[in-house]
Amino acid sequence: MRKLSLHHVPMRHFTGEERSILEREWNDNIEKGRGTQLSMRGFAKANGHPHATLRRELLRGMEGEPLFDKIKKAWFYPAYSAAGKAKRCPGNLSIEERPPEVEQREEFGHWEMDTVVSRHGGRGCLPVLTERKTRLVLAARLGAVTAKAVRKALRRLIRSGRLKGARSITTDNGSEFPGSAALERLFRKANATLRIYYTHAYAAWEKGPVENANRHVRRFFPKGTDFSRVTAAEVAAMQDFINSIPRRHSLKGKTAHEAFLTAA
């Protein structure tokens, strides 16, 4: 199997000829029997490429098209049972319907929401929200990963005034997040025009700001933490620390807390 050149330079991609070779070798590999097929990582290692680079090139293709047909593409992604798939409730708005000004971070009041869960066998979670323009992070400790508990946490945040002026919330299709109608009812008094948008299933990158906030959270509460044993004071200290970090590039030296006070 011929080895392709390896690009370590950011934003460099394989040439058309290299991708043509990659296409042939990849398709030859997946036509083998299940017992002899190389996984994506195994194929990348055998060819001397980082897994992320190889995956990017396979998805990119010659003219922006994948290098394999739909049948072969089905093998590339892991199979999930019907019971384990995240399903969007009828009436929920897709992230594709989100206004462009949200993506551009030009307007204040657009939030993203996610949950950081306890270790296996643990209880509780941290719902994490971040405001896209100012990067402010809010978190609250919950005793259970349920829609009812999330609604209760959001109600407390609304009453505190920290979500005043919220225009939209982008989240995923996790079972702990109630349908858009239930969330919009919570915000009716604060902002009757607020909209809830949902990312595609297994597409965490579509809500990058809150995923980045989760990485900050994990510095304080690494994987394996049981959030039922974490105090509200510890969560508040973590939140204050993250919001006090000067953002040299994104906020021109301001902290998220300072940017939020200016914009709110």
C-alpha positions in Angstrom: 0.0 0.0 0.0 1.6 3.3 -1.1 2.0 5.9 1.6 0.6 9.3 0.9 2.4 12.5 1.9 1.6 13.8 5.4 0.6 17.5 5.8 1.3 19.0 9.2 0.8 22.6 8.0 -2.6 24.0 9.0 -5.2 24.2 6.2 -3.1 22.1 3.8 -4.9 19.3 2.0 -4.0 16.4 -0.2 -3.7 17.0 -4.0 -6.3 15.6 -6.3 -3.9 12.7 -7.3 -3.3 11.9 -3.6 -7.0 11.8 -2.9 -7.5 9.6 -5.9 -5.0 7.1 -4.5 -6.6 7.4 -1.0 -10.0 6.7 -2.5 -8.9 3.5 -4.2 -7.0 2.2 -1.2 -9.9 3.1 1.2 -12.5 1.4 -1.0 -10.3 -1.7 -1.4 -10.0 -1.8 2.4 -13.8 -1.6 3.1 -14.6 -4.2 0.5 -12.7 -6.8 2.5 -14.5 -9.0 5.0 -15.4 -7.7 8.4 -12.7 -9.7 10.0 -9.9 -8.2 7.8 -11.1 -4.6 7.4 -9.0 -1.9 9.0 -10.8 0.6 11.1 -10.5 4.3 10.3 -7.8 4.7 12.9 -6.0 1.5 11.8 -6.1 2.6 8.2 -4.7 6.0 9.1 -1.9 4.4 11.2 -1.0 2.0 8.3 -0.6 4.9 6.0 1.2 7.2 8.4 -1.4 9.8 8.8 -3.1 11.4 11.8 -6.7 10.1 12.1 -8.2 13.6 11.9 -6.3 14.3 8.6 -7.4 11.1 7.0 -11.0 11.6 8.1 -11.0 15.1 6.8 -9.7 14.1 3.3 -12.2 11.2 3.0 -15.1 13.5 3.8 -13.7 16.3 1.5 -13.4 14.3 -1.6 -12.3 15.4 -5.1 -14.9 18.2 -5.7 -16.3 18.5 -2.2 -18.0 15.1 -2.4 -17.3 12.2 -0.1 -14.9 9.6 -1.6 -17.3 6.7 -1.0 -20.9 6.0 -1.9 -23.8 5.9 0.5 -23.4 2.2 1.2 -19.8 2.5 2.1 -20.4 5.7 4.0 -22.8 3.8 6.2 -19.9 1.7 7.3 -17.8 4.8 8.1 -20.1 6.0 10.8 -20.9 3.8 13.9 -24.3 2.1 13.8 -26.7 3.2 16.6 -29.8 1.4 17.6 -33.1 3.1 17.0 -33.6 3.3 20.8 -30.3 5.2 21.3 -30.9 7.8 18.6 -31.5 11.4 19.5 -34.8 12.5 18.0 -36.0 16.0 17.5 -39.5 16.7 18.8 -42.1 17.9 16.3 -42.2 21.6 16.1 -38.6 22.1 17.3 -36.5 24.5 15.2 -33.3 23.2 13.6 -30.1 25.1 13.8 -30.3 25.5 10.1 -33.2 28.0 10.7 -31.1 30.1 13.1 -30.5 33.7 11.8 -27.1 34.5 10.4 -26.4 37.3 13.0 -26.3 34.6 15.7 -23.5 32.8 13.9 -21.6 36.1 13.4 -21.8 37.0 17.2 -22.8 40.5 16.4 -25.9 40.6 18.5 -26.1 40.1 22.3 -28.5 37.7 23.9 -27.9 34.4 21.9 -27.0 31.6 24.3 -25.9 27.9 23.9 -26.7 25.2 26.4 -25.3 21.8 27.3 -24.9 19.5 30.2 -21.8 18.1 31.9 -22.7 14.8 33.4 -21.4 12.8 36.4 -19.3 9.7 36.1 -21.0 6.4 35.4 -23.0 5.5 38.4 -22.9 9.0 39.7 -25.9 11.4 40.1 -26.5 14.9 39.0 -25.1 17.1 36.3 -24.1 20.7 35.5 -26.2 22.5 32.9 -23.8 25.0 31.3 -24.9 28.0 29.3 -22.7 30.5 27.4 -23.5 33.7 25.7 -22.1 33.7 22.2 -21.0 37.4 22.0 -19.5 38.0 25.4 -18.5 34.3 26.2 -20.1 34.6 29.7 -20.6 31.2 31.3 -23.4 30.2 33.7 -23.6 26.9 35.4 -25.8 25.3 38.1 -25.7 22.0 40.0 -28.6 19.7 39.5 -29.4 16.5 41.4 -30.8 14.7 38.4 -30.4 14.7 34.6 -34.0 15.3 33.8 -36.1 17.8 31.8 -37.8 18.9 35.0 -34.6 19.6 36.8 -33.3 21.7 33.8 -36.5 23.7 33.7 -36.1 24.4 37.4 -32.5 25.6 37.0 -33.5 27.9 34.1 -36.3 29.3 36.1 -33.8 30.3 38.9 -31.5 31.9 36.3 -34.4 33.9 34.8 -35.5 35.1 38.2 -31.9 36.2 39.0 -31.9 38.4 35.9 -28.8 36.8 34.4 -30.7 35.7 31.3 -32.4 39.0 30.8 -32.4 40.0 27.2 -32.0 36.4 25.9 -33.0 36.2 22.3 -32.3 32.6 21.5 -30.9 29.4 23.0 -29.2 26.7 21.0 -29.0 23.2 22.5 -29.0 19.5 21.5 -31.6 16.8 21.4 -30.7 15.3 24.8 -33.6 13.9 26.8 -32.8 16.4 29.6 -33.8 19.3 27.4 -37.6 19.7 27.1 -39.2 20.6 23.8 -38.9 24.2 22.5 -42.5 25.0 23.5 -41.8 24.2 27.2 -38.6 26.3 27.2 -40.2 29.2 25.4 -43.0 29.3 28.0 -40.3 29.8 30.7 -39.0 32.9 29.0 -42.3 34.3 28.0 -42.2 37.0 30.7 -38.6 38.0 30.0 -38.8 37.8 26.2 -41.8 36.5 24.3 -39.9 36.3 21.0 -37.1 34.0 22.3 -36.6 31.0 20.1 -35.0 27.6 20.8 -32.8 26.0 18.2 -31.6 22.4 18.1 -28.4 21.0 16.6 -28.3 17.9 14.5 -27.8 14.5 16.3 -24.1 13.8 17.1 -23.0 17.2 15.9 -21.5 18.8 19.0 -19.4 21.1 16.8 -22.5 23.0 15.9 -22.5 24.6 19.4 -18.8 25.2 19.7 -18.8 28.0 22.3 -20.6 25.9 25.0 -18.4 22.9 24.2 -15.4 25.1 24.7 -16.9 26.2 28.0 -17.3 22.6 29.0 -13.6 22.1 28.6 -13.0 24.9 31.1 -15.5 23.2 33.4 -13.6 19.9 33.2 -10.4 21.6 34.4 -12.2 22.0 37.7 -14.4 18.9 37.6 -12.6 16.2 35.6 -14.3 13.2 34.1 -15.1 10.8 37.0 -16.6 13.6 39.1 -19.8 12.8 40.9 -21.8 16.1 40.8 -24.0 15.0 43.6 -21.0 15.6 45.9 -20.1 19.0 44.5 -21.4 22.0 46.4 -23.1 25.1 44.9 -20.3 27.2 46.3 -17.7 25.2 44.3 -19.8 25.6 41.1 -20.0 29.4 41.8 -16.3 29.7 42.3 -15.6 27.8 39.1 -18.0 30.0 37.2 -16.5 33.2 38.6 -13.0 32.1 37.7 -13.9 31.2 34.1 -15.7 34.6 33.6 -12.6 36.4 35.0 -10.2 35.1 32.4 -9.0 38.0 30.1 -9.8 37.1 26.5 -7.0 38.7 24.6 -8.3 38.1 21.1 -12.0 37.5 21.2 -12.8 40.3 23.7 -9.7 42.5 23.2 -8.4 41.9 26.7 -11.7 42.1 28.5 -13.1 39.4 30.7 -16.4 37.7 29.9 -17.9 39.4 33.0 -16.8 42.8 31.8 -18.1 42.3 28.3 -21.4 41.0 29.6 -21.9 44.0 31.8 -21.2 46.3 28.9 -23.5 44.6 26.5 -26.4 43.7 28.8 
